[in-house]
């Protein structure tokens, strides 16, 4: 599996990226040799132009990293498929990169509860971030499969594995 959020975190730890961010936004974003992600988020999620600038820096770097991983997976005969976990799949121009797209969705109250628990975000923060992405309706409409995730991780895993198995069978 390729976790796009993990790749972004890796890029934000790169000294070259840190130097660029410090040049743009000063020491408040990089008070040491690491990015203060809360400060960075407050800048880019309050100004779409700043988010765009950050994405133009990170997306090509993430793309190169992803391509190296794909090459490694392709060279391994035991690998039958690659799962790309990418919350901003379409925004990053990767919709056509995938043979099949599974969109996992949850109702608003469920999403609010989950990000409050996992990330400490308020409802307003979630809304602000979601408004900077393609709409959920657009993502749903572009997906090949949709999974409703209102219950447990175990149920989600079962639902996704069922779809994944059918996708693999179609390409066998």
C-alpha positions in Angstrom: 0.0 0.0 0.0 1.1 3.5 -0.8 -0.1 6.0 1.8 -0.1 9.5 0.3 -0.4 11.2 3.7 2.7 9.3 4.8 4.6 10.4 1.7 3.6 14.0 2.4 4.8 13.7 5.9 8.1 12.3 4.6 8.5 15.3 2.2 7.8 17.7 5.0 10.7 16.3 6.8 13.1 16.8 3.9 15.7 19.6 4.6 15.1 21.1 1.2 11.4 21.4 1.8 12.0 22.8 5.3 14.3 25.4 3.8 11.7 26.4 1.2 8.9 26.7 3.8 11.1 28.7 6.1 11.9 31.0 3.2 8.2 31.5 2.5 6.7 31.7 6.0 9.6 32.2 8.3 10.8 30.5 11.5 7.2 30.2 12.8 6.6 27.3 10.4 10.0 25.7 11.0 11.3 26.8 14.4 13.8 24.0 14.3 14.7 21.4 11.7 11.1 20.2 11.5 7.9 21.7 10.3 5.3 22.8 12.8 2.4 21.2 11.1 -0.2 23.1 13.2 1.3 26.5 12.1 1.6 25.3 8.5 -2.1 24.1 8.5 -3.2 27.5 9.9 -1.5 29.2 7.0 -2.5 27.0 4.1 -6.0 26.2 5.2 -6.9 29.8 5.6 -5.6 30.9 2.2 -6.3 28.8 -0.9 -3.3 30.5 -2.7 -0.9 29.4 0.0 -2.4 25.9 -0.1 -1.9 25.9 -3.9 1.7 27.0 -3.4 2.4 24.2 -0.9 0.8 21.6 -3.2 2.9 22.8 -6.2 6.0 22.2 -4.1 4.9 18.9 -2.6 2.9 17.1 -5.3 5.8 16.6 -7.8 8.0 15.4 -5.0 5.3 13.0 -3.7 4.7 11.9 -7.3 8.4 11.0 -7.8 8.4 9.1 -4.4 5.3 7.2 -5.4 6.7 6.3 -8.8 9.8 4.8 -7.1 7.6 2.7 -4.9 5.5 1.6 -7.8 8.6 0.5 -9.7 9.7 -1.5 -6.7 6.3 -3.2 -6.4 6.1 -3.8 -10.2 9.5 -5.6 -10.0 8.1 -8.0 -7.3 6.2 -10.9 -8.9 4.4 -11.6 -5.7 2.6 -8.2 -5.8 -0.7 -8.5 -7.6 -2.0 -5.0 -6.9 -1.0 -1.7 -5.4 -3.4 0.1 -3.2 -3.0 3.9 -3.2 -4.6 5.6 -0.2 -5.0 9.2 -1.4 -7.6 11.4 0.2 -6.9 14.0 -2.5 -6.7 11.6 -5.4 -8.5 13.7 -7.9 -7.0 17.0 -6.7 -3.5 15.5 -7.3 -4.5 14.4 -10.8 -4.4 10.7 -10.0 -7.9 9.6 -11.0 -6.8 8.1 -14.3 -3.7 6.6 -12.6 -5.8 4.0 -11.0 -7.5 1.0 -12.6 -10.3 1.2 -10.0 -11.2 3.8 -7.4 -13.0 3.0 -4.1 -14.5 6.0 -2.4 -15.1 5.5 1.3 -17.6 7.9 2.8 -19.3 8.6 6.1 -22.0 11.0 7.1 -21.1 14.4 8.4 -21.7 13.6 12.2 -19.5 10.5 11.9 -16.7 12.5 10.2 -16.9 15.2 12.8 -16.7 12.8 15.6 -13.8 10.9 14.0 -11.6 13.9 13.3 -12.3 15.3 16.8 -11.1 12.1 18.3 -8.2 11.3 16.0 -6.9 14.8 15.2 -8.5 17.2 17.7 -10.2 19.1 14.9 -13.4 21.1 15.5 -16.4 20.9 13.2 -15.4 24.3 11.7 -11.8 23.0 11.0 -13.2 19.9 9.2 -15.5 22.1 7.1 -12.7 24.5 6.2 -10.5 21.7 5.0 -13.2 19.8 3.1 -14.1 23.1 1.4 -10.6 23.2 -0.1 -11.1 19.8 -1.8 -13.3 18.5 -4.5 -16.8 18.0 -3.2 -17.7 14.6 -1.8 -20.4 14.4 -4.5 -17.8 14.8 -7.2 -15.5 12.2 -5.6 -18.4 9.8 -5.2 -19.5 10.3 -8.8 -16.0 9.7 -10.2 -15.4 6.6 -8.1 -15.9 3.1 -9.5 -17.1 1.8 -6.1 -18.5 3.4 -3.0 -18.3 2.1 0.6 -20.4 3.6 3.3 -18.4 3.6 6.5 -20.7 4.3 9.5 -19.7 1.3 11.6 -16.5 -0.3 12.7 -13.1 -0.6 11.1 -13.7 -4.4 10.9 -16.8 -3.8 8.8 -15.0 -1.3 6.6 -12.2 -3.8 6.0 -14.7 -6.5 5.1 -16.5 -4.2 2.6 -13.3 -2.9 1.0 -11.8 -6.5 0.8 -15.0 -7.7 -1.0 -14.7 -4.9 -3.6 -10.9 -5.4 -3.8 -11.4 -9.1 -4.5 -13.8 -8.3 -7.3 -11.4 -5.8 -8.8 -8.6 -8.3 -8.7 -10.8 -10.9 -10.3 -11.6 -8.5 -13.2 -7.9 -8.1 -13.9 -6.9 -11.7 -13.6 
